[in-house]
Amino acid sequence: MNWKRIWWIALVVKLVLACAIPLSNDEAYYWVWGQIPQLSYYDHPPFIAWLFYLARPLEGIREMFPNLGGIVRWPAVLMGHATLLVLLKIVGPSISERQKNLVLGVLLLSPFFGIGSLIATPDIPYVFFWCVSLLAFKRTLESPSVKNSLFLGAALGLGFCAKYLIVIFVPVGILYVLVHRRWDLFKPTNLLATVFAGLLFCAPVLLWNAQNDWVSFRFQLGHGLDVEALTWDRKLQQFLDYIGGQAGLLGLFVFVAGFGTKLAKENRLLIWMGWGPILFFAWTSLRSPVEANWPITGHLALLTAAAIISGRELQKARIAKGMMTLWVAATVVVLYQSTRPELPLFGVEADRLKTYEFVRYRALETRARGATEELPIFASSYQMAGALSFATHRVVPKLAGINRVDFFDFHPSGKPITNQFEIALEHDWPWPSWIAELGYVEVSKESYDRFSIVRFQRRP
């Protein structure tokens, strides 16, 4: 089958599945951002919010067909699927049709770029612009010019508006240039063009952070680089957890793609851009825990390289088919569980599974719908706020100052302006000091399913 036909069929399947799968709590939180567009946000840069903003015309369909709520993912799904076109633009000229088909097959069935690409998170625009940056970098290597330098800077700048991790691209790219002694790329006009375009296209993030004491930068740096492991036992445990998780996701493809000399010269850049993020986070795992998706761009490059190699070697093609079979089985299980998230799976209780997010706060939806302007209700976590907001079609904010810091701590909606308000609690958290300072006192507390509803009223 022609690779273009595979791409189009996969797009239709993705759009259908995206409608049917409920939104996770993180996605619902980003949906809230799309209702309150800003230059940037505390937790992440703004691109995922912009994608949900583009989905606002689809809200009417969601209201008519409540079971198709996932339709608001469509802009993100389209961008994620377009990443495959950019990738084939990079590697396509040097590989056969069979290899192109295998590249698409491997990526479309893999955890992050298959079913994972249906989940609208900052990773989708991040991976897209990383891939666009890789295309621009390749063109710059082939033909250094101000035009290509501007292209590279713009791609990196937009990537910075998606996820700060795009900065990893820069040292990996510089190391590649130094190792290959491409001194012609350090021409001042080209470097200035890249820096200028990069700063211009990431200006929204820079401006927002400048207006907010660079709080988002400080949060993200601390989130990934603060030293949390104080003993060597803990460092080793975090490192082994990271290596085990990455090996489990990539499987034998890590070893298949590890030999860059088997790739055509023009595609060996994939090895650099694959191992670069993987090794970077191996280092940070010695400082603090690493989430499995952080080196996602490394997965894109390594899986592509492995598929290209497997496309011309029978034994490795069998490995590829075996991995794809395992991924298909895992995908079927996840899709099945997403249709009945309240039930256990293989003996594991439902509330210990990721899919439980789909129903975690369902019991509170009726209470949230009954809230009024005179008696608003607040959530006690950003996940709860996102889930209730999406379910009620209006913003149900998290109470500012409770639980971890997030978007609502920087937005006026996080504090009440009424004489009384309620807050839904899943766990007991210390009350923020501003409640007493503004004259609010607790007047009642009631059990509500497995939650608590606490009411506050301002003293006369």
Secondary structure, DSSP 8 states (H G I E B T S, - for coil): --HHHHHHHHHHHHHHHHHHS---HHHHHHHHHHHS--S--SSS-SHHHHHHHHTGGGHHHHHH-GGGGGGGGHHHHHHHHHHHHHHHHHHGGGS-HHHHHHHHHHHHHSTTTTGGGGS-STHHHHHHHHHHHHHHHHHHHHS--HHHHHHHHHHHHHHHTT-GGGGGHHHHHHHHHHHTT-GGGG-HHHHHHHHHHHHHHTHHHHHHHHHTTTHHHHHHHHHHHS----SHHHHHHHHHHHHHHHHHHHTTHHHHTT-GGGS-GGGTHHHHHHHHHHHHHHHHTTTS---TTTTHHHHHHHHHHHHHHHTT-HHHHHHHHHHHHHHHHHHHHHHHHHHSTTS-BTTB-GGGSGGGGGTTTGGGHHHHHT--SSS-EEBSSHHHHHHHHHHHTS---B-TTSSS--GGGGSGGGS--SSEEEEEESS-----THHHHTTEEEEEEEEETTEEEEEEEE--
